[in-house]
Amino acid sequence: MVQGLLKQRRAEGPRAVDAARRALDRLAREAESQGLILAVANPRRFIALPEPRELDLLVSDLRGAPLAPLFDVPASHLPAVMGFFDSLR
């Protein structure tokens, strides 16, 4: 089951990241006009957006925009606590 979810997530990832990039670009322009910074948090679920490498890509692609990663350490630890990594072995 985990392998199937991971495979589906990898297949849908690029399209979802493109949509997130477009949305963040629009939001960043509005945030800039308001003097705000957008914080993009890592997800709690391993199938959600953005994965760490996707977050890095988004921040890089939108360099100069008022955008910052927000690392939720407990959320990043949740998949390991749930045994997700054990099932991949």
LUMLO-321431 format. One line per field, with one value per atom (N, C-alpha, C, O): residue in three letters; chain; x negated, y negated, z; atom name. Coordinates in Angstrom, 2 decimals, always signed. Each point is the difference from the previous one (the first is absolute). Layout:
BEGIN
rest: Ala; ...
kette: A; ...
c1: X; ...
c2: Y; ...
c3: Z; ...
atom: CA; ...
! end
This chain:
BEGIN
rest: Met; Met; Met; Met; Val; Val; Val; Val; Gln; Gln; Gln; Gln; Gly; Gly; Gly; Gly; Leu; Leu; Leu; Leu; Leu; Leu; Leu; Leu; Lys; Lys; Lys; Lys; Gln; Gln; Gln; Gln; Arg; Arg; Arg; Arg; Arg; Arg; Arg; Arg; Ala; Ala; Ala; Ala; Glu; Glu; Glu; Glu; Gly; Gly; Gly; Gly; Pro; Pro; Pro; Pro; Arg; Arg; Arg; Arg; Ala; Ala; Ala; Ala; Val; Val; Val; Val; Asp; Asp; Asp; Asp; Ala; Ala; Ala; Ala; Ala; Ala; Ala; Ala; Arg; Arg; Arg; Arg; Arg; Arg; Arg; Arg; Ala; Ala; Ala; Ala; Leu; Leu; Leu; Leu; Asp; Asp; Asp; Asp; Arg; Arg; Arg; Arg; Leu; Leu; Leu; Leu; Ala; Ala; Ala; Ala; Arg; Arg; Arg; Arg; Glu; Glu; Glu; Glu; Ala; Ala; Ala; Ala; Glu; Glu; Glu; Glu; Ser; Ser; Ser; Ser; Gln; Gln; Gln; Gln; Gly; Gly; Gly; Gly; Leu; Leu; Leu; Leu; Ile; Ile; Ile; Ile; Leu; Leu; Leu; Leu; Ala; Ala; Ala; Ala; Val; Val; Val; Val; Ala; Ala; Ala; Ala; Asn; Asn; Asn; Asn; Pro; Pro; Pro; Pro; Arg; Arg; Arg; Arg; Arg; Arg; Arg; Arg; Phe; Phe; Phe; Phe; Ile; Ile; Ile; Ile; Ala; Ala; Ala; Ala; Leu; Leu; Leu; Leu; Pro; Pro; Pro; Pro; Glu; Glu; Glu; Glu; Pro; Pro; Pro; Pro; Arg; Arg; Arg; Arg; Glu; Glu; Glu; Glu; Leu; Leu; Leu; Leu; Asp; Asp; Asp; Asp; Leu; Leu; Leu; Leu; Leu; Leu; Leu; Leu; Val; Val; Val; Val; Ser; Ser; Ser; Ser; Asp; Asp; Asp; Asp; Leu; Leu; Leu; Leu; Arg; Arg; Arg; Arg; Gly; Gly; Gly; Gly; Ala; Ala; Ala; Ala; Pro; Pro; Pro; Pro; Leu; Leu; Leu; Leu; Ala; Ala; Ala; Ala; Pro; Pro; Pro; Pro; Leu; Leu; Leu; Leu; Phe; Phe; Phe; Phe; Asp; Asp; Asp; Asp; Val; Val; Val; Val; Pro; Pro; Pro; Pro; Ala; Ala; Ala; Ala; Ser; Ser; Ser; Ser; His; His; His; His; Leu; Leu; Leu; Leu; Pro; Pro; Pro; Pro; Ala; Ala; Ala; Ala; Val; Val; Val; Val; Met; Met; Met; Met; Gly; Gly; Gly; Gly; Phe; Phe; Phe; Phe; Phe; Phe; Phe; Phe; Asp; Asp; Asp; Asp; Ser; Ser; Ser; Ser; Leu; Leu; Leu; Leu; Arg; Arg; Arg; Arg
kette: A; A; A; A; A; A; A; A; A; A; A; A; A; A; A; A; A; A; A; A; A; A; A; A; A; A; A; A; A; A; A; A; A; A; A; A; A; A; A; A; A; A; A; A; A; A; A; A; A; A; A; A; A; A; A; A; A; A; A; A; A; A; A; A; A; A; A; A; A; A; A; A; A; A; A; A; A; A; A; A; A; A; A; A; A; A; A; A; A; A; A; A; A; A; A; A; A; A; A; A; A; A; A; A; A; A; A; A; A; A; A; A; A; A; A; A; A; A; A; A; A; A; A; A; A; A; A; A; A; A; A; A; A; A; A; A; A; A; A; A; A; A; A; A; A; A; A; A; A; A; A; A; A; A; A; A; A; A; A; A; A; A; A; A; A; A; A; A; A; A; A; A; A; A; A; A; A; A; A; A; A; A; A; A; A; A; A; A; A; A; A; A; A; A; A; A; A; A; A; A; A; A; A; A; A; A; A; A; A; A; A; A; A; A; A; A; A; A; A; A; A; A; A; A; A; A; A; A; A; A; A; A; A; A; A; A; A; A; A; A; A; A; A; A; A; A; A; A; A; A; A; A; A; A; A; A; A; A; A; A; A; A; A; A; A; A; A; A; A; A; A; A; A; A; A; A; A; A; A; A; A; A; A; A; A; A; A; A; A; A; A; A; A; A; A; A; A; A; A; A; A; A; A; A; A; A; A; A; A; A; A; A; A; A; A; A; A; A; A; A; A; A; A; A; A; A; A; A; A; A; A; A; A; A; A; A; A; A; A; A; A; A; A; A; A; A; A; A; A; A; A; A; A; A; A; A
c1: -0.82; +0.82; -0.87; +0.24; -1.25; -0.87; -0.72; -0.11; -0.36; -0.70; +0.92; -0.42; +1.68; +0.96; +0.26; +0.05; +0.10; +0.20; -1.21; +0.12; -1.30; -1.22; -0.17; -0.42; +0.76; -0.08; +0.97; -0.36; +1.57; +0.99; -0.46; +0.14; -0.68; -0.48; -1.12; -0.03; -0.88; -1.10; +0.50; -0.53; +1.55; +0.55; +0.73; -0.08; +0.78; +0.79; -0.81; +0.45; -1.60; -0.80; -0.33; +0.27; -0.84; -0.40; +1.17; -0.15; +1.28; +1.16; +0.49; +0.37; -0.37; +0.44; -0.97; +0.42; -1.72; -1.00; +0.15; -0.14; +0.41; +0.23; +1.20; -0.06; +1.12; +1.18; -0.33; +0.44; -1.20; -0.40; -0.88; +0.13; -1.01; -0.88; +0.84; -0.25; +1.23; +0.85; +0.77; +0.10; +0.45; +0.76; -0.90; +0.37; -1.55; -0.92; -0.49; -0.21; +0.03; -0.42; +1.06; -0.34; +1.59; +1.09; +0.10; +0.15; -0.23; +0.08; -1.19; +0.15; -1.33; -1.20; +0.11; -0.43; +0.99; +0.18; +0.91; -0.27; +1.34; +0.92; -0.67; +0.14; -0.86; -0.70; -1.01; -0.12; -0.59; -1.00; +0.65; -0.53; +1.68; +0.69; +0.52; +0.22; -0.04; +0.48; -1.13; +0.23; -1.46; -1.14; -0.04; -0.50; +1.02; +0.06; -0.99; -0.48; +0.19; -0.82; +0.86; +0.63; -0.62; +0.73; -0.88; -1.17; +1.72; -0.71; +0.62; +1.21; -2.04; +0.47; -0.54; -1.21; +2.11; -0.38; -0.13; +0.67; -1.53; -0.08; +1.26; +0.54; -0.07; +1.26; -0.16; -1.11; +2.24; +0.00; +0.07; -0.45; +0.98; +0.15; -1.03; -0.33; -0.17; -1.05; +0.50; -0.80; +2.10; +0.54; +0.41; +0.43; -0.56; +0.43; -1.13; -1.16; +1.51; -0.97; -0.40; +0.76; -1.90; -1.14; -0.97; -0.19; -0.41; -1.09; -1.17; -0.01; -0.97; -1.13; -0.68; -0.31; +0.09; -0.66; +0.92; -0.47; +1.78; +0.95; +0.06; +0.10; -0.16; +0.00; -1.25; +0.07; -1.20; -1.24; +0.13; -0.45; +1.04; +0.20; +0.92; -0.28; +1.37; +0.93; -0.68; +0.15; -0.88; -0.69; -1.03; -0.16; -0.54; -0.99; +0.66; -0.47; +1.55; +0.70; +0.59; +0.08; +0.33; +0.63; -0.98; +0.42; -1.71; -1.03; +0.31; +0.35; -0.48; +0.29; +1.42; +0.30; +0.56; +1.38; +0.00; -0.89; +1.88; +0.09; +0.53; +1.15; -2.02; +0.38; -1.09; -1.19; +1.61; -0.98; +0.51; +1.20; -2.09; +0.40; +0.24; -0.69; +1.67; +0.30; -0.11; +0.88; -1.95; -0.24; +0.67; -0.37; +1.36; +0.73; -0.68; +0.29; -1.18; -0.80; +0.88; -0.22; +1.21; +0.85; +0.71; +0.14; +0.31; +0.67; -0.96; +0.39; -1.63; -0.96; -0.38; -0.44; +0.62; -0.32; +1.17; -0.20; +1.40; +1.20; -0.05; +0.37; -0.82; -0.04; -0.87; +0.33; -1.43; -0.87; +0.71; -0.09; +0.77; +0.72; +1.13; +0.32; +0.28; +1.11; -0.50; +0.81; -2.13; -0.56; -0.10; -0.25; +0.43; -0.05; -1.34; -0.04; -1.05; -1.31; -0.28; -0.73; +1.29; -0.18; +0.63; -0.52; +1.64; +0.72; -0.71; +0.32; -1.27; -0.72; -1.22; -0.60; +0.25; -1.20; +0.27; -0.89
c2: +1.19; -1.19; -1.26; -0.93; +0.90; -1.16; -0.21; -1.13; +2.20; -0.10; -0.59; -0.81; +1.24; -0.51; -1.49; -0.75; +0.31; -1.42; -0.82; -1.09; +1.63; -0.70; -0.10; -1.04; +2.10; +0.00; -1.03; -0.75; +0.71; -0.96; -1.43; -0.88; +0.66; -1.33; -0.46; -1.16; +2.05; -0.35; -0.31; -0.88; +1.59; -0.24; -1.34; -0.70; +0.34; -1.24; -1.21; -1.14; +1.37; -1.07; -1.15; -1.15; +1.39; -1.13; -0.91; -1.23; +1.80; -0.82; -0.81; -1.17; +1.79; -0.70; -1.11; -1.06; +1.30; -1.02; -1.18; -1.15; +1.42; -1.08; -0.85; -1.23; +1.87; -0.73; -0.82; -1.14; +1.73; -0.72; -1.20; -1.07; +1.23; -1.09; -1.16; -1.16; +1.46; -1.06; -0.72; -1.22; +2.00; -0.59; -0.85; -1.10; +1.62; -0.75; -1.27; -1.02; +1.07; -1.19; -1.10; -1.15; +1.51; -0.98; -0.51; -1.20; +2.12; -0.39; -0.87; -0.94; +1.26; -0.76; -1.44; -0.92; +0.72; -1.37; -0.80; -1.17; +1.79; -0.68; -0.22; -1.07; +2.07; -0.13; -1.14; -0.77; +0.67; -1.05; -1.39; -0.92; +0.80; -1.30; -0.36; -1.17; +2.18; -0.22; -0.01; -0.23; +0.48; +0.04; +1.25; -0.03; +1.13; +1.27; +1.01; -0.14; +1.16; +1.12; +1.26; +0.24; +0.55; +1.26; +1.09; +0.13; +0.63; +1.14; +1.28; +0.18; +0.68; +1.26; +1.13; +0.22; +0.46; +1.06; +1.35; +0.27; +0.55; +1.39; +0.72; -0.33; +1.30; +0.67; +1.04; +0.42; -0.03; +1.05; +1.39; +0.97; -0.84; +1.30; +0.15; -0.97; +2.17; +0.22; -0.12; -0.08; +0.08; -0.12; -1.44; -0.28; -0.62; -1.39; -0.84; +0.42; -1.60; -0.96; -1.00; -0.25; -0.33; +0.41; +0.86; -0.20; +1.16; +0.76; -0.97; -1.07; +1.42; -0.93; -0.43; -1.18; +2.11; -0.40; -0.87; -0.87; +1.09; -0.83; -1.40; -0.99; +0.91; -1.29; -0.79; -1.20; +1.89; -0.64; -0.52; -1.11; +1.91; -0.40; -1.22; -0.93; +0.93; -1.13; -1.28; -1.05; +1.13; -1.18; -0.50; -1.21; +2.14; -0.37; -0.64; -1.02; +1.63; -0.53; -1.38; -0.83; +0.59; -1.28; -0.90; -0.83; +1.00; -0.80; -1.48; -0.48; -0.23; -1.43; -0.30; -1.13; +2.13; -0.19; +0.05; +0.60; -1.22; +0.04; +1.37; +0.13; +0.85; +1.39; +0.64; -0.17; +0.90; +0.65; +1.38; +0.18; +0.79; +1.32; -0.04; -0.70; +1.44; +0.13; +1.48; +0.78; -0.40; +1.40; +0.41; -0.45; +1.30; +0.54; +1.33; +1.02; -1.06; +1.19; +1.17; +1.11; -1.30; +1.14; +0.61; +1.22; -2.07; +0.51; +0.81; +1.01; -1.43; +0.74; +1.33; +0.92; -0.81; +1.23; +0.99; +1.20; -1.69; +0.84; +1.26; +1.06; -1.12; +1.23; +1.09; +1.19; -1.58; +0.99; +0.61; +1.21; -2.04; +0.48; +0.94; +0.95; -1.21; +0.83; +1.30; +0.84; -0.68; +1.22; +0.01; +1.04; -2.22; -0.07; +0.49; +0.78; -1.22; +0.38; +1.48; +0.61; -0.03; +1.44; +0.82; +1.05; -1.54; +0.76; -0.09; +0.76; -1.68; -0.14; +0.92; +0.14; +0.48; +0.87; +1.31; +0.85
c3: +0.00; +0.00; +0.00; -0.78; +1.64; +0.07; -1.33; -0.47; -0.12; -1.28; -1.07; -0.81; +0.82; -0.98; +0.18; -0.98; +2.24; +0.27; -0.41; -0.57; +0.86; -0.36; -1.52; -0.51; -0.18; -1.46; -0.60; -0.91; +1.44; -0.47; +0.30; -0.84; +2.02; +0.39; -0.94; -0.42; +0.09; -0.91; -1.39; -0.68; +0.24; -1.33; -0.07; -1.02; +2.08; +0.00; +0.46; -0.17; +0.75; +0.60; -0.92; +0.36; -1.55; -0.86; -0.38; +0.00; -0.30; -0.37; +1.20; -0.14; +1.31; +1.20; +0.40; +0.45; -0.62; +0.31; -0.97; +0.41; -1.67; -0.96; +0.42; -0.07; +0.50; +0.46; +1.25; +0.14; +0.77; +1.21; -0.36; +0.61; -1.58; -0.43; -0.53; +0.34; -1.19; -0.55; +1.11; +0.01; +0.92; +1.11; +0.89; +0.40; -0.07; +0.85; -0.69; +0.66; -1.95; -0.74; +0.14; +0.28; -0.47; +0.14; +1.42; +0.23; +0.74; +1.41; +0.41; +0.78; -1.31; +0.34; -0.49; +0.69; -1.86; -0.50; +0.92; +0.30; +0.14; +0.93; +1.35; +0.60; -0.11; +1.28; -0.05; +0.95; -2.07; -0.14; +0.06; +0.62; -1.26; +0.01; +1.40; +0.30; +0.54; +1.36; +1.04; +1.18; -1.64; +0.91; +0.86; +1.13; -1.66; +0.74; -0.58; -1.12; +1.91; -0.45; +0.10; +1.03; -2.08; -0.01; +0.60; -0.37; +1.27; +0.58; -0.57; +0.06; -0.61; -0.58; +0.88; +0.08; +0.57; +0.95; -0.69; -1.00; +1.55; -0.45; +0.48; +1.06; -1.82; +0.34; +1.11; +0.32; +0.26; +1.02; -0.61; +0.63; -1.80; -0.65; -1.11; -0.69; +0.51; -0.99; -1.43; -0.93; +0.73; -1.35; -0.33; -1.12; +2.08; -0.21; -0.59; -0.05; -0.39; -0.55; +1.04; +0.93; -1.03; -0.82; +0.80; +1.20; -1.88; +0.61; +0.16; -0.62; +1.46; +0.19; -1.31; -0.17; -0.73; -1.26; -0.85; -0.74; +0.83; -0.74; +0.61; -0.73; +2.04; +0.67; -0.39; -0.26; +0.22; -0.43; -1.43; -0.31; -0.56; -1.39; -0.10; -0.75; +1.51; -0.03; +0.48; -0.63; +1.72; +0.53; -1.01; -0.19; -0.45; -1.00; -1.23; -0.50; +0.03; -1.18; +0.25; -0.91; +2.15; +0.34; +0.76; +0.82; -1.09; +0.66; -0.14; -1.08; +2.18; +0.01; +0.45; +0.38; -0.41; +0.47; +1.52; +0.61; +0.02; +1.46; +0.46; +0.41; -0.49; +0.25; +0.87; -0.27; +1.29; +0.88; +0.41; +0.23; -0.16; +0.48; +1.51; +0.73; -0.29; +1.43; +0.33; -0.36; +1.04; +0.28; +1.31; +1.08; -1.20; +1.14; +0.34; -0.61; +1.59; +0.35; +0.43; -0.48; +1.37; +0.35; -1.21; -0.09; -0.83; -1.20; -0.85; -0.59; +0.51; -0.82; +0.64; -0.69; +1.99; +0.72; -0.01; +0.22; -0.49; +0.06; -0.87; +0.49; -1.75; -0.79; +0.63; -0.07; +0.68; +0.66; +1.21; +0.24; +0.53; +1.17; -0.41; +0.72; -1.86; -0.48; -0.65; -0.40; +0.31; -0.57; -1.50; -0.61; -0.01; -1.45; -0.54; -0.96; +1.55; -0.51; +0.22; -0.79; +1.84; +0.23; -1.12; -0.38; -0.14; -1.04; -1.35; -0.91; +0.77; -1.26; -0.10; -1.07; +2.16; +0.01; -0.66; -0.09
atom: N; CA; C; O; N; CA; C; O; N; CA; C; O; N; CA; C; O; N; CA; C; O; N; CA; C; O; N; CA; C; O; N; CA; C; O; N; CA; C; O; N; CA; C; O; N; CA; C; O; N; CA; C; O; N; CA; C; O; N; CA; C; O; N; CA; C; O; N; CA; C; O; N; CA; C; O; N; CA; C; O; N; CA; C; O; N; CA; C; O; N; CA; C; O; N; CA; C; O; N; CA; C; O; N; CA; C; O; N; CA; C; O; N; CA; C; O; N; CA; C; O; N; CA; C; O; N; CA; C; O; N; CA; C; O; N; CA; C; O; N; CA; C; O; N; CA; C; O; N; CA; C; O; N; CA; C; O; N; CA; C; O; N; CA; C; O; N; CA; C; O; N; CA; C; O; N; CA; C; O; N; CA; C; O; N; CA; C; O; N; CA; C; O; N; CA; C; O; N; CA; C; O; N; CA; C; O; N; CA; C; O; N; CA; C; O; N; CA; C; O; N; CA; C; O; N; CA; C; O; N; CA; C; O; N; CA; C; O; N; CA; C; O; N; CA; C; O; N; CA; C; O; N; CA; C; O; N; CA; C; O; N; CA; C; O; N; CA; C; O; N; CA; C; O; N; CA; C; O; N; CA; C; O; N; CA; C; O; N; CA; C; O; N; CA; C; O; N; CA; C; O; N; CA; C; O; N; CA; C; O; N; CA; C; O; N; CA; C; O; N; CA; C; O; N; CA; C; O; N; CA; C; O; N; CA; C; O; N; CA; C; O; N; CA; C; O; N; CA; C; O; N; CA; C; O; N; CA; C; O; N; CA; C; O; N; CA; C; O; N; CA; C; O; N; CA; C; O; N; CA; C; O; N; CA; C; O; N; CA; C; O; N; CA; C; O; N; CA; C; O
! end
